[in-house]
Amino acid sequence: MKLTKKEKELLVKEHNRPEGQKKGIAYVKLFNPTGAGTWYLTELDPETNVAFGLAGIHEWELGYIDLNELAAFKGQFGLGIEKDRWFDQKPLEAIQKEVKQ
């Protein structure tokens, strides 16, 4: 689960926007290939490596996501969290509507 330079730049840029001016776009989707867990990232604090976004494990909620913790996770067969390479950025509001259906 490694972010590209462009993805990291987009997430950090969004993190640096003043509150009220954030776009609310999910730039990255992460998932657990062997179990529950999907994360849509909208911003990233480069100093702490903590992202903000929508997470779904048992239920969907907005919150902070420690990417170091996700990187250290090993699920079944020793597989870690993966990045959806085919995910196109999407407004978080649209994703929230999709997951609540």
N, C-alpha and C positions, 0 to 999 in steps of 0.2 A: 504494500500500500504506500506508494510513493507519489506525491503530488508533482506535477510538472512545474516548471518555472512559471509558465503562464498562469496556471491554476493558482499557484501560491500568490503571485502578484495580484490577481483579481480579488482573492480572498482578503489579502492584507489591505488593499486599496479600500475595500468595503468596510473593513474594521476601522480604518482611519477617518471615515466620513463622520461628520457630526450626527448625533442622534436626530431623528426627524428627516434626515436626508439620505438615509440608507435605502437601497433599491429593493431589498428583500428577494434577491435572485439566488437560487441554489446553483452554484457553479460546479459542485462535485457531489457525486453519489458514492457512498461506501456501503458494503454489505458483507454479511457473514455467509460464505458459500456453503456452510454445513449446518446452519441453524438460524435461529431468530436474530434479527438485528439489521437495520437499514438506517443510514444516516445521510441527510442532505445538508451540505455545508454552505453557509452564506457568507461567513467571514472568518478571519483567522488572526489571532494576536501572535505576531512572530516571536515575541519575547518569551511567551509561556507555552507556545504550541497548543493553545486551547482555541478551538473553533466554536462558532455558534451556528445552530441550525435546528432542523427537525429530526428527531430520533424516534424510531419505532422498534421496540423490542417486545414488550407485552402490550403497550398502548403507545399512541403517538403523542409526543409533547415537544415543545420548543425548549431549548436549553443549551448549556455549554457542554462541549465534547472534548475530552483530553485526548489528543491524537497520539501522544506517547503511550497512553494506556491501550488505545486500540491497536497500535503497532506491536505491542508486547503480547497481545492476546493470541492464543493458539487454541483452535477448536478441534473438532474431530479430525483425525488423520494428520494432526499437526498443522492444519491449514490456518492461515491468519485472515484478517479482514482484507477484502479486496476492493479495488476501485472499479466502478462500472465505466469502462473505457468508451462505451457507446452512448453514455448519457449526455444529452444536450442541455445546457443551462435552461432553467425554467423558473418562472416566478414561484416563490414558496407558497403563495396563496393558492395557486393552481394545484400544487402537489397536495396541499392540505385537503382540498376538495376531493381529489382522487382517492386518497387513503381513507377518507371518512365514508366512502360509498360502499 
